[in-house]
Amino acid sequence: MGQQTTCLWYGSFHTRTVRVILLRDDDTDSGYDLALVTTDLTTPAPALITRYAWRWSIEVTFAEARDLLGAGQARNHTRAAAERTVPVGLYCYTITVTWYALHGHHPSDTADRRERAPWYTTKTDPSVSDMLAKLRRAIIAARFLPTRPGQPTDQEIRAVQQTWATASLDAAA
């Protein structure tokens, strides 16, 4: 399972005492798969490992929002702009995942991705990067459609104008 030790970790923790918990899968014979460093010296290791596992998806979301969408990387010069950058990036992340779940997902997406990137042999689900790429392709395609979705055709515009003209003649009579 693992091993733990209490020590000083020079660098970011300076002279503060930390606990290092080293973990490995039962199938691993050498080395460790994960090292957790904490300043919490009293909580039992299994509770810390559980807390880390619960938090992991949140940390992945923050990392993807930063790396894929640039959240937190803008060069802002005012406090208000700096305070808006990360929330807007997280909103964009949320909008991308929601769009994909409601409109972009297709059962063949993962197989298509494995075909374009054959090194992903074990890929079973689309990543946020895949979702973002599909959203970008959809936006680009929509920009070059002969008519934009939601825009009336010339024939529909003439029909509405004719209806207005008829209604105004009826009102005048």
PyMOL commands that place a pseudoatom at each C-alpha (Angstrom):
pseudoatom trace, name=CA, resn=MET, resi=1, chain=A, elem=C, hetatm=0, pos=[0.000, 0.000, 0.000]
pseudoatom trace, name=CA, resn=GLY, resi=2, chain=A, elem=C, hetatm=0, pos=[2.328, 2.735, 1.102]
pseudoatom trace, name=CA, resn=GLN, resi=3, chain=A, elem=C, hetatm=0, pos=[4.675, 4.335, 3.529]
pseudoatom trace, name=CA, resn=GLN, resi=4, chain=A, elem=C, hetatm=0, pos=[4.754, 7.655, 5.349]
pseudoatom trace, name=CA, resn=THR, resi=5, chain=A, elem=C, hetatm=0, pos=[7.353, 9.833, 7.011]
pseudoatom trace, name=CA, resn=THR, resi=6, chain=A, elem=C, hetatm=0, pos=[7.439, 13.180, 8.776]
pseudoatom trace, name=CA, resn=CYS, resi=7, chain=A, elem=C, hetatm=0, pos=[10.225, 15.519, 7.725]
pseudoatom trace, name=CA, resn=LEU, resi=8, chain=A, elem=C, hetatm=0, pos=[11.269, 19.035, 6.794]
pseudoatom trace, name=CA, resn=TRP, resi=9, chain=A, elem=C, hetatm=0, pos=[10.704, 19.893, 3.129]
pseudoatom trace, name=CA, resn=TYR, resi=10, chain=A, elem=C, hetatm=0, pos=[12.973, 22.740, 2.173]
pseudoatom trace, name=CA, resn=GLY, resi=11, chain=A, elem=C, hetatm=0, pos=[11.773, 24.907, -0.665]
pseudoatom trace, name=CA, resn=SER, resi=12, chain=A, elem=C, hetatm=0, pos=[8.172, 26.042, -0.788]
pseudoatom trace, name=CA, resn=PHE, resi=13, chain=A, elem=C, hetatm=0, pos=[7.526, 24.896, 2.807]
pseudoatom trace, name=CA, resn=HIS, resi=14, chain=A, elem=C, hetatm=0, pos=[10.816, 26.390, 4.074]
pseudoatom trace, name=CA, resn=THR, resi=15, chain=A, elem=C, hetatm=0, pos=[11.331, 24.934, 7.552]
pseudoatom trace, name=CA, resn=ARG, resi=16, chain=A, elem=C, hetatm=0, pos=[7.777, 23.754, 8.141]
pseudoatom trace, name=CA, resn=THR, resi=17, chain=A, elem=C, hetatm=0, pos=[7.286, 20.133, 9.166]
pseudoatom trace, name=CA, resn=VAL, resi=18, chain=A, elem=C, hetatm=0, pos=[5.355, 18.064, 6.621]
pseudoatom trace, name=CA, resn=ARG, resi=19, chain=A, elem=C, hetatm=0, pos=[4.225, 14.497, 6.253]
pseudoatom trace, name=CA, resn=VAL, resi=20, chain=A, elem=C, hetatm=0, pos=[4.971, 12.610, 3.037]
pseudoatom trace, name=CA, resn=ILE, resi=21, chain=A, elem=C, hetatm=0, pos=[2.731, 9.661, 2.186]
pseudoatom trace, name=CA, resn=LEU, resi=22, chain=A, elem=C, hetatm=0, pos=[4.034, 7.391, -0.572]
pseudoatom trace, name=CA, resn=LEU, resi=23, chain=A, elem=C, hetatm=0, pos=[1.494, 5.171, -2.332]
pseudoatom trace, name=CA, resn=ARG, resi=24, chain=A, elem=C, hetatm=0, pos=[1.730, 2.366, -4.826]
pseudoatom trace, name=CA, resn=ASP, resi=25, chain=A, elem=C, hetatm=0, pos=[-0.689, -0.008, -6.506]
pseudoatom trace, name=CA, resn=ASP, resi=26, chain=A, elem=C, hetatm=0, pos=[-0.669, -3.539, -5.186]
pseudoatom trace, name=CA, resn=ASP, resi=27, chain=A, elem=C, hetatm=0, pos=[0.561, -4.704, -8.606]
pseudoatom trace, name=CA, resn=THR, resi=28, chain=A, elem=C, hetatm=0, pos=[3.640, -2.432, -8.515]
pseudoatom trace, name=CA, resn=ASP, resi=29, chain=A, elem=C, hetatm=0, pos=[6.828, -4.082, -7.311]
pseudoatom trace, name=CA, resn=SER, resi=30, chain=A, elem=C, hetatm=0, pos=[9.171, -1.104, -7.399]
pseudoatom trace, name=CA, resn=GLY, resi=31, chain=A, elem=C, hetatm=0, pos=[8.854, 2.597, -6.864]
pseudoatom trace, name=CA, resn=TYR, resi=32, chain=A, elem=C, hetatm=0, pos=[5.794, 4.543, -5.818]
pseudoatom trace, name=CA, resn=ASP, resi=33, chain=A, elem=C, hetatm=0, pos=[2.913, 5.756, -7.960]
pseudoatom trace, name=CA, resn=LEU, resi=34, chain=A, elem=C, hetatm=0, pos=[1.939, 8.800, -5.904]
pseudoatom trace, name=CA, resn=ALA, resi=35, chain=A, elem=C, hetatm=0, pos=[3.490, 11.026, -3.265]
pseudoatom trace, name=CA, resn=LEU, resi=36, chain=A, elem=C, hetatm=0, pos=[1.190, 13.167, -1.120]
pseudoatom trace, name=CA, resn=VAL, resi=37, chain=A, elem=C, hetatm=0, pos=[2.734, 15.978, 0.912]
pseudoatom trace, name=CA, resn=THR, resi=38, chain=A, elem=C, hetatm=0, pos=[0.692, 17.555, 3.679]
pseudoatom trace, name=CA, resn=THR, resi=39, chain=A, elem=C, hetatm=0, pos=[1.181, 19.917, 6.587]
pseudoatom trace, name=CA, resn=ASP, resi=40, chain=A, elem=C, hetatm=0, pos=[-1.578, 18.010, 8.422]
pseudoatom trace, name=CA, resn=LEU, resi=41, chain=A, elem=C, hetatm=0, pos=[0.416, 15.881, 10.849]
pseudoatom trace, name=CA, resn=THR, resi=42, chain=A, elem=C, hetatm=0, pos=[-2.492, 14.398, 12.821]
pseudoatom trace, name=CA, resn=THR, resi=43, chain=A, elem=C, hetatm=0, pos=[-5.158, 13.135, 10.399]
pseudoatom trace, name=CA, resn=PRO, resi=44, chain=A, elem=C, hetatm=0, pos=[-4.807, 9.399, 9.717]
pseudoatom trace, name=CA, resn=ALA, resi=45, chain=A, elem=C, hetatm=0, pos=[-3.276, 8.561, 6.316]
pseudoatom trace, name=CA, resn=PRO, resi=46, chain=A, elem=C, hetatm=0, pos=[-6.397, 6.778, 4.954]
pseudoatom trace, name=CA, resn=ALA, resi=47, chain=A, elem=C, hetatm=0, pos=[-8.494, 9.907, 5.644]
pseudoatom trace, name=CA, resn=LEU, resi=48, chain=A, elem=C, hetatm=0, pos=[-5.951, 12.122, 3.865]
pseudoatom trace, name=CA, resn=ILE, resi=49, chain=A, elem=C, hetatm=0, pos=[-5.853, 9.776, 0.882]
pseudoatom trace, name=CA, resn=THR, resi=50, chain=A, elem=C, hetatm=0, pos=[-9.669, 9.833, 0.712]
pseudoatom trace, name=CA, resn=ARG, resi=51, chain=A, elem=C, hetatm=0, pos=[-9.680, 13.644, 0.896]
pseudoatom trace, name=CA, resn=TYR, resi=52, chain=A, elem=C, hetatm=0, pos=[-7.128, 13.774, -1.911]
pseudoatom trace, name=CA, resn=ALA, resi=53, chain=A, elem=C, hetatm=0, pos=[-9.239, 11.424, -4.065]
pseudoatom trace, name=CA, resn=TRP, resi=54, chain=A, elem=C, hetatm=0, pos=[-12.362, 13.559, -3.520]
pseudoatom trace, name=CA, resn=ARG, resi=55, chain=A, elem=C, hetatm=0, pos=[-10.494, 16.715, -4.481]
pseudoatom trace, name=CA, resn=TRP, resi=56, chain=A, elem=C, hetatm=0, pos=[-8.793, 15.248, -7.551]
pseudoatom trace, name=CA, resn=SER, resi=57, chain=A, elem=C, hetatm=0, pos=[-11.598, 15.954, -10.056]
pseudoatom trace, name=CA, resn=ILE, resi=58, chain=A, elem=C, hetatm=0, pos=[-11.715, 19.582, -8.895]
pseudoatom trace, name=CA, resn=GLU, resi=59, chain=A, elem=C, hetatm=0, pos=[-7.965, 19.960, -9.399]
pseudoatom trace, name=CA, resn=VAL, resi=60, chain=A, elem=C, hetatm=0, pos=[-8.217, 18.410, -12.869]
pseudoatom trace, name=CA, resn=THR, resi=61, chain=A, elem=C, hetatm=0, pos=[-10.973, 20.901, -13.751]
pseudoatom trace, name=CA, resn=PHE, resi=62, chain=A, elem=C, hetatm=0, pos=[-8.801, 23.829, -12.626]
pseudoatom trace, name=CA, resn=ALA, resi=63, chain=A, elem=C, hetatm=0, pos=[-5.789, 22.502, -14.561]
pseudoatom trace, name=CA, resn=GLU, resi=64, chain=A, elem=C, hetatm=0, pos=[-7.811, 21.961, -17.755]
pseudoatom trace, name=CA, resn=ALA, resi=65, chain=A, elem=C, hetatm=0, pos=[-9.454, 25.396, -17.502]
pseudoatom trace, name=CA, resn=ARG, resi=66, chain=A, elem=C, hetatm=0, pos=[-6.004, 26.938, -17.125]
pseudoatom trace, name=CA, resn=ASP, resi=67, chain=A, elem=C, hetatm=0, pos=[-4.202, 24.834, -19.758]
pseudoatom trace, name=CA, resn=LEU, resi=68, chain=A, elem=C, hetatm=0, pos=[-6.946, 24.529, -22.405]
pseudoatom trace, name=CA, resn=LEU, resi=69, chain=A, elem=C, hetatm=0, pos=[-8.843, 27.799, -21.963]
pseudoatom trace, name=CA, resn=GLY, resi=70, chain=A, elem=C, hetatm=0, pos=[-6.182, 30.088, -20.505]
pseudoatom trace, name=CA, resn=ALA, resi=71, chain=A, elem=C, hetatm=0, pos=[-8.082, 30.789, -17.281]
pseudoatom trace, name=CA, resn=GLY, resi=72, chain=A, elem=C, hetatm=0, pos=[-5.824, 32.711, -14.950]
pseudoatom trace, name=CA, resn=GLN, resi=73, chain=A, elem=C, hetatm=0, pos=[-3.176, 33.415, -17.557]
pseudoatom trace, name=CA, resn=ALA, resi=74, chain=A, elem=C, hetatm=0, pos=[-4.360, 36.764, -18.873]
pseudoatom trace, name=CA, resn=ARG, resi=75, chain=A, elem=C, hetatm=0, pos=[-2.111, 39.731, -18.246]
pseudoatom trace, name=CA, resn=ASN, resi=76, chain=A, elem=C, hetatm=0, pos=[-4.580, 41.944, -16.453]
pseudoatom trace, name=CA, resn=HIS, resi=77, chain=A, elem=C, hetatm=0, pos=[-3.699, 45.400, -15.204]
pseudoatom trace, name=CA, resn=THR, resi=78, chain=A, elem=C, hetatm=0, pos=[-6.672, 46.125, -12.953]
pseudoatom trace, name=CA, resn=ARG, resi=79, chain=A, elem=C, hetatm=0, pos=[-7.921, 44.285, -9.901]
pseudoatom trace, name=CA, resn=ALA, resi=80, chain=A, elem=C, hetatm=0, pos=[-11.454, 43.889, -11.317]
pseudoatom trace, name=CA, resn=ALA, resi=81, chain=A, elem=C, hetatm=0, pos=[-10.135, 42.374, -14.551]
pseudoatom trace, name=CA, resn=ALA, resi=82, chain=A, elem=C, hetatm=0, pos=[-7.960, 39.943, -12.610]
pseudoatom trace, name=CA, resn=GLU, resi=83, chain=A, elem=C, hetatm=0, pos=[-10.923, 38.926, -10.447]
pseudoatom trace, name=CA, resn=ARG, resi=84, chain=A, elem=C, hetatm=0, pos=[-13.028, 38.208, -13.568]
pseudoatom trace, name=CA, resn=THR, resi=85, chain=A, elem=C, hetatm=0, pos=[-10.500, 36.164, -15.546]
pseudoatom trace, name=CA, resn=VAL, resi=86, chain=A, elem=C, hetatm=0, pos=[-10.668, 32.861, -13.671]
pseudoatom trace, name=CA, resn=PRO, resi=87, chain=A, elem=C, hetatm=0, pos=[-14.474, 32.820, -13.235]
pseudoatom trace, name=CA, resn=VAL, resi=88, chain=A, elem=C, hetatm=0, pos=[-14.959, 33.562, -16.952]
pseudoatom trace, name=CA, resn=GLY, resi=89, chain=A, elem=C, hetatm=0, pos=[-12.545, 30.754, -17.819]
pseudoatom trace, name=CA, resn=LEU, resi=90, chain=A, elem=C, hetatm=0, pos=[-14.471, 28.364, -15.573]
pseudoatom trace, name=CA, resn=TYR, resi=91, chain=A, elem=C, hetatm=0, pos=[-17.765, 29.499, -17.166]
pseudoatom trace, name=CA, resn=CYS, resi=92, chain=A, elem=C, hetatm=0, pos=[-16.285, 28.743, -20.601]
pseudoatom trace, name=CA, resn=TYR, resi=93, chain=A, elem=C, hetatm=0, pos=[-15.247, 25.314, -19.327]
pseudoatom trace, name=CA, resn=THR, resi=94, chain=A, elem=C, hetatm=0, pos=[-18.777, 24.689, -18.024]
pseudoatom trace, name=CA, resn=ILE, resi=95, chain=A, elem=C, hetatm=0, pos=[-20.378, 25.905, -21.249]
pseudoatom trace, name=CA, resn=THR, resi=96, chain=A, elem=C, hetatm=0, pos=[-18.111, 23.621, -23.314]
pseudoatom trace, name=CA, resn=VAL, resi=97, chain=A, elem=C, hetatm=0, pos=[-18.921, 20.510, -21.266]
pseudoatom trace, name=CA, resn=THR, resi=98, chain=A, elem=C, hetatm=0, pos=[-22.640, 21.366, -21.188]
pseudoatom trace, name=CA, resn=TRP, resi=99, chain=A, elem=C, hetatm=0, pos=[-22.743, 22.000, -24.960]
pseudoatom trace, name=CA, resn=TYR, resi=100, chain=A, elem=C, hetatm=0, pos=[-20.998, 18.704, -25.583]
pseudoatom trace, name=CA, resn=ALA, resi=101, chain=A, elem=C, hetatm=0, pos=[-23.375, 16.785, -23.294]
pseudoatom trace, name=CA, resn=LEU, resi=102, chain=A, elem=C, hetatm=0, pos=[-26.491, 18.345, -24.842]
pseudoatom trace, name=CA, resn=HIS, resi=103, chain=A, elem=C, hetatm=0, pos=[-25.533, 18.800, -28.505]
pseudoatom trace, name=CA, resn=GLY, resi=104, chain=A, elem=C, hetatm=0, pos=[-22.021, 17.657, -29.390]
pseudoatom trace, name=CA, resn=HIS, resi=105, chain=A, elem=C, hetatm=0, pos=[-21.738, 14.099, -28.133]
pseudoatom trace, name=CA, resn=HIS, resi=106, chain=A, elem=C, hetatm=0, pos=[-21.852, 11.289, -30.645]
pseudoatom trace, name=CA, resn=PRO, resi=107, chain=A, elem=C, hetatm=0, pos=[-21.267, 7.641, -29.691]
pseudoatom trace, name=CA, resn=SER, resi=108, chain=A, elem=C, hetatm=0, pos=[-18.465, 7.341, -32.249]
pseudoatom trace, name=CA, resn=ASP, resi=109, chain=A, elem=C, hetatm=0, pos=[-16.451, 10.316, -30.884]
pseudoatom trace, name=CA, resn=THR, resi=110, chain=A, elem=C, hetatm=0, pos=[-14.044, 8.199, -28.857]
pseudoatom trace, name=CA, resn=ALA, resi=111, chain=A, elem=C, hetatm=0, pos=[-13.483, 5.707, -31.688]
pseudoatom trace, name=CA, resn=ASP, resi=112, chain=A, elem=C, hetatm=0, pos=[-12.878, 8.606, -34.099]
pseudoatom trace, name=CA, resn=ARG, resi=113, chain=A, elem=C, hetatm=0, pos=[-10.328, 10.099, -31.693]
pseudoatom trace, name=CA, resn=ARG, resi=114, chain=A, elem=C, hetatm=0, pos=[-8.557, 6.740, -31.335]
pseudoatom trace, name=CA, resn=GLU, resi=115, chain=A, elem=C, hetatm=0, pos=[-8.399, 6.536, -35.133]
pseudoatom trace, name=CA, resn=ARG, resi=116, chain=A, elem=C, hetatm=0, pos=[-6.815, 10.013, -35.381]
pseudoatom trace, name=CA, resn=ALA, resi=117, chain=A, elem=C, hetatm=0, pos=[-4.485, 9.273, -32.445]
pseudoatom trace, name=CA, resn=PRO, resi=118, chain=A, elem=C, hetatm=0, pos=[-3.790, 5.529, -32.454]
pseudoatom trace, name=CA, resn=TRP, resi=119, chain=A, elem=C, hetatm=0, pos=[-1.609, 5.772, -29.340]
pseudoatom trace, name=CA, resn=TYR, resi=120, chain=A, elem=C, hetatm=0, pos=[-4.842, 6.226, -27.317]
pseudoatom trace, name=CA, resn=THR, resi=121, chain=A, elem=C, hetatm=0, pos=[-5.601, 2.506, -27.332]
pseudoatom trace, name=CA, resn=THR, resi=122, chain=A, elem=C, hetatm=0, pos=[-7.327, 2.518, -23.948]
pseudoatom trace, name=CA, resn=LYS, resi=123, chain=A, elem=C, hetatm=0, pos=[-9.328, 5.735, -24.402]
pseudoatom trace, name=CA, resn=THR, resi=124, chain=A, elem=C, hetatm=0, pos=[-12.938, 5.039, -23.390]
pseudoatom trace, name=CA, resn=ASP, resi=125, chain=A, elem=C, hetatm=0, pos=[-14.418, 8.522, -22.958]
pseudoatom trace, name=CA, resn=PRO, resi=126, chain=A, elem=C, hetatm=0, pos=[-13.943, 11.900, -24.626]
pseudoatom trace, name=CA, resn=SER, resi=127, chain=A, elem=C, hetatm=0, pos=[-11.708, 14.324, -22.761]
pseudoatom trace, name=CA, resn=VAL, resi=128, chain=A, elem=C, hetatm=0, pos=[-12.402, 18.023, -22.297]
pseudoatom trace, name=CA, resn=SER, resi=129, chain=A, elem=C, hetatm=0, pos=[-9.762, 18.620, -24.965]
pseudoatom trace, name=CA, resn=ASP, resi=130, chain=A, elem=C, hetatm=0, pos=[-11.815, 16.459, -27.359]
pseudoatom trace, name=CA, resn=MET, resi=131, chain=A, elem=C, hetatm=0, pos=[-14.982, 18.369, -26.434]
pseudoatom trace, name=CA, resn=LEU, resi=132, chain=A, elem=C, hetatm=0, pos=[-13.290, 21.717, -26.983]
pseudoatom trace, name=CA, resn=ALA, resi=133, chain=A, elem=C, hetatm=0, pos=[-11.905, 20.618, -30.362]
pseudoatom trace, name=CA, resn=LYS, resi=134, chain=A, elem=C, hetatm=0, pos=[-15.370, 19.488, -31.455]
pseudoatom trace, name=CA, resn=LEU, resi=135, chain=A, elem=C, hetatm=0, pos=[-16.927, 22.772, -30.291]
pseudoatom trace, name=CA, resn=ARG, resi=136, chain=A, elem=C, hetatm=0, pos=[-14.303, 24.739, -32.226]
pseudoatom trace, name=CA, resn=ARG, resi=137, chain=A, elem=C, hetatm=0, pos=[-15.000, 22.700, -35.369]
pseudoatom trace, name=CA, resn=ALA, resi=138, chain=A, elem=C, hetatm=0, pos=[-18.759, 23.305, -34.937]
pseudoatom trace, name=CA, resn=ILE, resi=139, chain=A, elem=C, hetatm=0, pos=[-18.245, 27.067, -34.511]
pseudoatom trace, name=CA, resn=ILE, resi=140, chain=A, elem=C, hetatm=0, pos=[-15.965, 27.266, -37.557]
pseudoatom trace, name=CA, resn=ALA, resi=141, chain=A, elem=C, hetatm=0, pos=[-18.393, 25.222, -39.667]
pseudoatom trace, name=CA, resn=ALA, resi=142, chain=A, elem=C, hetatm=0, pos=[-21.313, 27.437, -38.594]
pseudoatom trace, name=CA, resn=ARG, resi=143, chain=A, elem=C, hetatm=0, pos=[-19.417, 30.559, -39.685]
pseudoatom trace, name=CA, resn=PHE, resi=144, chain=A, elem=C, hetatm=0, pos=[-19.085, 29.234, -43.228]
pseudoatom trace, name=CA, resn=LEU, resi=145, chain=A, elem=C, hetatm=0, pos=[-22.594, 27.859, -43.747]
pseudoatom trace, name=CA, resn=PRO, resi=146, chain=A, elem=C, hetatm=0, pos=[-24.435, 29.552, -46.645]
pseudoatom trace, name=CA, resn=THR, resi=147, chain=A, elem=C, hetatm=0, pos=[-27.164, 30.626, -44.202]
pseudoatom trace, name=CA, resn=ARG, resi=148, chain=A, elem=C, hetatm=0, pos=[-26.651, 31.017, -40.511]
pseudoatom trace, name=CA, resn=PRO, resi=149, chain=A, elem=C, hetatm=0, pos=[-28.921, 29.042, -38.191]
pseudoatom trace, name=CA, resn=GLY, resi=150, chain=A, elem=C, hetatm=0, pos=[-31.737, 31.187, -36.852]
pseudoatom trace, name=CA, resn=GLN, resi=151, chain=A, elem=C, hetatm=0, pos=[-31.477, 33.726, -39.676]
pseudoatom trace, name=CA, resn=PRO, resi=152, chain=A, elem=C, hetatm=0, pos=[-34.548, 34.065, -41.901]
pseudoatom trace, name=CA, resn=THR, resi=153, chain=A, elem=C, hetatm=0, pos=[-34.253, 33.341, -45.602]
pseudoatom trace, name=CA, resn=ASP, resi=154, chain=A, elem=C, hetatm=0, pos=[-35.128, 36.011, -48.199]
pseudoatom trace, name=CA, resn=GLN, resi=155, chain=A, elem=C, hetatm=0, pos=[-38.392, 34.188, -48.901]
pseudoatom trace, name=CA, resn=GLU, resi=156, chain=A, elem=C, hetatm=0, pos=[-39.360, 34.260, -45.199]
pseudoatom trace, name=CA, resn=ILE, resi=157, chain=A, elem=C, hetatm=0, pos=[-38.530, 37.988, -44.970]
pseudoatom trace, name=CA, resn=ARG, resi=158, chain=A, elem=C, hetatm=0, pos=[-40.730, 38.741, -48.013]
pseudoatom trace, name=CA, resn=ALA, resi=159, chain=A, elem=C, hetatm=0, pos=[-43.587, 36.699, -46.512]
pseudoatom trace, name=CA, resn=VAL, resi=160, chain=A, elem=C, hetatm=0, pos=[-43.422, 38.710, -43.266]
pseudoatom trace, name=CA, resn=GLN, resi=161, chain=A, elem=C, hetatm=0, pos=[-43.249, 42.005, -45.194]
pseudoatom trace, name=CA, resn=GLN, resi=162, chain=A, elem=C, hetatm=0, pos=[-46.282, 40.949, -47.263]
pseudoatom trace, name=CA, resn=THR, resi=163, chain=A, elem=C, hetatm=0, pos=[-48.199, 40.085, -44.096]
pseudoatom trace, name=CA, resn=TRP, resi=164, chain=A, elem=C, hetatm=0, pos=[-47.344, 43.480, -42.585]
pseudoatom trace, name=CA, resn=ALA, resi=165, chain=A, elem=C, hetatm=0, pos=[-48.432, 45.252, -45.788]
pseudoatom trace, name=CA, resn=THR, resi=166, chain=A, elem=C, hetatm=0, pos=[-51.726, 43.372, -45.826]
pseudoatom trace, name=CA, resn=ALA, resi=167, chain=A, elem=C, hetatm=0, pos=[-52.313, 44.081, -42.135]
pseudoatom trace, name=CA, resn=SER, resi=168, chain=A, elem=C, hetatm=0, pos=[-51.667, 47.817, -42.597]
pseudoatom trace, name=CA, resn=LEU, resi=169, chain=A, elem=C, hetatm=0, pos=[-54.133, 47.946, -45.539]
pseudoatom trace, name=CA, resn=ASP, resi=170, chain=A, elem=C, hetatm=0, pos=[-56.742, 46.165, -43.408]
pseudoatom trace, name=CA, resn=ALA, resi=171, chain=A, elem=C, hetatm=0, pos=[-56.180, 48.600, -40.526]
pseudoatom trace, name=CA, resn=ALA, resi=172, chain=A, elem=C, hetatm=0, pos=[-56.532, 51.606, -42.850]
pseudoatom trace, name=CA, resn=ALA, resi=173, chain=A, elem=C, hetatm=0, pos=[-59.869, 50.380, -44.199]
for i in range(1, 173): cmd.bond("trace and resi %d" % i, "trace and resi %d" % (i + 1))
show_as sticks, trace
zoom trace
